[in-house]
């Protein structure tokens, strides 16, 4: 295996990982959990067993506007509640920062009850941070009323996350900085992470990388398909996926497109409503991970595709999404389903024997179709956008395989697919900044 192939695998592993719950409130829970652990490790007071459930904890969280937008209305796993305050409270009560984006994996009913108490007593305060980072969380946890040998003290600790949902760049106890990453100030602009990938290189890697080195990507199927079945079995959110599958005869048809739409939407239904099962995320987004993978997995189920072919298609779909997202940035006013469903369109093209021309055409078709779909926060309604994205992905793939590609005379489309991708990124990261602010203003003023 070449050094570049190893580098690409490292990119995938860093951007495709399990996440329990919507990643914006989960980033808050992670920062709070880290601050609470630092407090326990450095506190001069006597901290008895189980003190996190019993102590008079006070939690202050400052977040970027985009974190607030995506955390306001989404379900928090295992709680029946929505929003950042309960996620922060759970981070303090039971969060384990060593689990990364699965920080709340160990929560119990007792933890949920205590977290609700903290929220109800206004022990959690959330403010908007004055920061140039679109993804930013600073959590400060104070233990009130604990006693040391000499006096009553109120020790406190902080943790800061920047730019990636699980990237802790600073920790402190009281006024003492314990850890600070200088790189934390390096990524002030969205879309600044450049992997040096191209669609041509991505396809070549997906085709030729040793199977043994990439079959780990099949964990996509294990996690996200389980979440989809859960969404179909339960009554989560708007039940979009269930509605599609239960109306397949009268309305949608029993074909591949409706099967893929139903499965993908069902996984989003479950995740957005607070299901306690993890998703395999992509570029920090569970919904993006769901949308980039399940349409490809659905095709493999419907047409009995072997594991190696599926793995190569999932590598392609995930890497295309990562490539586009590198120009767009972690959080923006552009719905991540646009990026993710573009990746899945490429995966479907690959499984039907398409090459670089057809994969590029699928990307062009998607860019000319649903670019501009706005992100108005994470919530149960995301399942409808996911279903729309899957429908567009299948249409784009079918057209690409028939030799149809939106021409460069159309809008933002360029003859060079890489320029089209950059155009898409510029629209979402720069062109829609005012849209992002307006969306947040509308949301917080309701």
DADASUL-V514499 format. One record per residue. N is the residue number from 1. RES is the residue in one small letter. PHI is phi as a letter, one per 20 degrees, with the letter a starting at -180 (none if undefined). OMEGA is omega in whole degrees, -180 to 180 (999 if undefined). Layout:
n,res,phi,omega
N,RES,PHI,OMEGA
N,RES,PHI,OMEGA
This chain:
n,res,phi,omega
1,x,none,-178
2,x,f,178
3,x,f,180
4,x,f,177
5,x,f,177
6,x,f,179
7,x,f,180
8,x,f,177
9,x,f,177
10,x,f,176
11,x,f,-180
12,x,f,-178
13,x,f,-179
14,x,f,-174
15,x,d,179
16,x,c,-174
17,x,b,-180
18,x,f,176
19,x,b,179
20,x,d,-178
21,x,n,178
22,x,g,-167
23,x,f,178
24,x,f,174
25,x,f,178
26,x,f,175
27,x,f,176
28,x,f,179
29,x,g,-180
30,x,f,179
31,x,f,179
32,x,f,179
33,x,g,179
34,x,f,179
35,x,f,180
36,x,f,178
37,x,f,177
38,x,f,178
39,x,f,180
40,x,f,-177
41,x,f,-172
42,x,d,-175
43,x,f,178
44,x,f,-176
45,x,e,175
46,x,e,-180
47,x,d,-176
48,x,f,178
49,x,g,179
50,x,m,-175
51,x,f,-178
52,x,f,177
53,x,e,-171
54,x,d,-173
55,x,f,175
56,x,e,-175
57,x,e,174
58,x,c,-171
59,x,c,176
60,x,d,-177
61,x,c,173
62,x,d,-175
63,x,c,173
64,x,f,-177
65,x,g,-179
66,x,f,174
67,x,f,178
68,x,g,-178
69,x,g,-176
70,x,e,-180
71,x,d,-172
72,x,f,-169
73,x,c,-176
74,x,e,-180
75,x,f,177
76,x,d,-172
77,x,g,172
78,x,m,-174
79,x,d,-172
80,x,m,-178
81,x,c,177
82,x,c,168
83,x,o,-176
84,x,f,-176
85,x,g,-179
86,x,f,176
87,x,f,178
88,x,f,-180
89,x,f,178
90,x,f,177
91,x,g,179
92,x,f,-173
93,x,f,-173
94,x,b,-176
95,x,f,177
96,x,c,-174
97,x,f,179
98,x,f,-180
99,x,e,177
100,x,m,-177
101,x,f,170
102,x,d,-174
103,x,g,-178
104,x,e,-176
105,x,g,-172
106,x,e,-175
107,x,f,179
108,x,c,176
109,x,g,178
110,x,f,178
111,x,f,180
112,x,f,179
113,x,f,179
114,x,f,179
115,x,f,178
116,x,f,177
117,x,f,179
118,x,f,179
119,x,f,-177
120,x,f,-179
121,x,e,177
122,x,m,178
123,x,f,179
124,x,d,179
125,x,c,-178
126,x,d,178
127,x,c,176
128,x,e,-178
129,x,e,173
130,x,e,-173
131,x,b,174
132,x,e,180
133,x,e,177
134,x,f,177
135,x,d,-175
136,x,b,175
137,x,c,168
138,x,c,-180
139,x,d,176
140,x,c,-178
141,x,d,180
142,x,d,175
143,x,e,-174
144,x,e,173
145,x,n,175
146,x,f,-177
147,x,d,172
148,x,d,-179
149,x,f,-173
150,x,d,-173
151,x,a,172
152,x,f,-178
153,x,c,176
154,x,c,-178
155,x,f,180
156,x,b,179
157,x,b,-177
158,x,c,173
159,x,b,-177
160,x,c,174
161,x,d,179
162,x,c,164
163,x,m,171
164,x,c,-173
165,x,f,-179
166,x,d,-176
167,x,d,179
168,x,e,-174
169,x,d,180
170,x,b,172
171,x,c,180
172,x,b,172
173,x,c,-172
174,x,l,-179
175,x,d,-177
176,x,d,177
177,x,f,179
178,x,e,180
179,x,b,176
180,x,b,179
181,x,d,179
182,x,f,-180
183,x,f,-179
184,x,f,-180
185,x,e,-171
186,x,e,-172
187,x,d,-178
188,x,e,-176
189,x,d,177
190,x,f,177
191,x,m,-175
192,x,e,-179
193,x,e,-176
194,x,d,-180
195,x,e,-178
196,x,m,180
197,x,e,169
198,x,c,178
199,x,f,180
200,x,f,180
201,x,f,180
202,x,f,-180
203,x,f,178
204,x,f,179
205,x,f,-179
206,x,f,-180
207,x,f,-164
208,x,d,180
209,x,f,178
210,x,g,-176
211,x,g,-179
212,x,g,-178
213,x,e,-176
214,x,d,-175
215,x,f,175
216,x,g,-177
217,x,f,178
218,x,f,173
219,x,f,171
220,x,g,-179
221,x,f,-178
222,x,g,-175
223,x,f,-172
224,x,f,177
225,x,f,176
226,x,f,178
227,x,f,178
228,x,f,179
229,x,f,178
230,x,f,179
231,x,f,179
232,x,f,-179
233,x,f,-175
234,x,e,178
235,x,d,-175
236,x,e,171
237,x,l,-179
238,x,e,-180
239,x,l,-178
240,x,f,-179
241,x,f,179
242,x,f,180
243,x,f,179
244,x,f,-177
245,x,f,-178
246,x,f,178
247,x,d,-174
248,x,f,-179
249,x,e,-173
250,x,f,-170
251,x,c,-168
252,x,e,-176
253,x,n,-178
254,x,e,-178
255,x,d,-179
256,x,f,-176
257,x,g,-179
258,x,f,176
259,x,f,180
260,x,f,179
261,x,f,-178
262,x,f,180
263,x,f,-176
264,x,f,179
265,x,f,180
266,x,f,178
267,x,f,177
268,x,f,175
269,x,g,-177
270,x,f,-176
271,x,f,-177
272,x,f,-179
273,x,e,175
274,x,n,175
275,x,g,-177
276,x,e,176
277,x,e,-179
278,x,f,170
279,x,d,169
280,x,e,-173
281,x,e,173
282,x,c,179
283,x,l,176
284,x,n,-178
285,x,c,176
286,x,f,178
287,x,f,177
288,x,f,177
289,x,f,177
290,x,f,-173
291,x,f,-179
292,x,f,-172
293,x,d,-170
294,x,f,176
295,x,g,178
296,x,f,178
297,x,f,179
298,x,f,177
299,x,f,-179
300,x,f,178
301,x,f,-174
302,x,f,-174
303,x,d,172
304,x,l,178
305,x,f,-180
306,x,f,-174
307,x,f,-178
308,x,f,178
309,x,f,178
310,x,f,-180
311,x,f,-180
312,x,f,177
313,x,f,179
314,x,f,174
315,x,f,179
316,x,f,-176
317,x,f,179
318,x,f,-179
319,x,f,176
320,x,f,178
321,x,f,178
322,x,f,180
323,x,f,180
324,x,f,-177
325,x,f,-180
326,x,f,176
327,x,e,-176
328,x,e,-176
329,x,n,-176
330,x,g,-176
331,x,c,-180
332,x,b,176
333,x,e,179
334,x,e,-179
335,x,f,-179
336,x,f,178
337,x,f,176
338,x,f,-180
339,x,f,-174
340,x,f,-179
341,x,f,172
342,x,f,176
343,x,f,-179
344,x,f,175
345,x,g,179
346,x,f,178
347,x,f,179
348,x,f,176
349,x,g,-180
350,x,f,-178
351,x,f,177
352,x,e,173
353,x,n,180
354,x,f,178
355,x,d,-176
356,x,f,180
357,x,g,-177
358,x,f,177
359,x,f,178
360,x,f,179
361,x,f,179
362,x,f,178
363,x,f,179
364,x,f,-180
365,x,f,178
366,x,f,-180
367,x,f,179
368,x,e,-175
369,x,d,-171
370,x,d,172
371,x,g,-180
372,x,o,174
373,x,f,-172
374,x,e,172
375,x,e,175
376,x,d,176
377,x,n,177
378,x,e,-178
379,x,a,-175
380,x,f,179
381,x,f,178
382,x,g,-179
383,x,f,178
384,x,f,177
385,x,f,177
386,x,f,179
387,x,f,178
388,x,f,179
389,x,f,179
390,x,f,178
391,x,g,179
392,x,f,180
393,x,f,-180
394,x,f,177
395,x,g,-178
396,x,f,179
397,x,f,-179
398,x,f,179
399,x,f,-179
400,x,f,-179
401,x,f,175
402,x,e,180
403,x,n,-179
404,x,e,179
405,x,c,177
406,x,g,-175
407,x,e,-177
408,x,f,174
409,x,f,-179
410,x,e,167
411,x,l,-174
412,x,e,-176
413,x,f,176
414,x,d,176
415,x,g,179
416,x,e,-177
417,x,f,179
418,x,f,177
419,x,f,176
420,x,f,179
421,x,f,178
422,x,f,177
423,x,f,178
424,x,f,179
425,x,f,-180
426,x,f,179
427,x,f,-177
428,x,f,-173
429,x,e,-178
430,x,d,-174
431,x,f,-175
432,x,d,179
433,x,f,180
434,x,f,176
435,x,f,179
436,x,g,-180
437,x,f,-179
438,x,f,178
439,x,g,-179
440,x,f,179
441,x,g,179
442,x,f,-176
443,x,f,-175
444,x,f,-178
445,x,e,-179
446,x,f,999
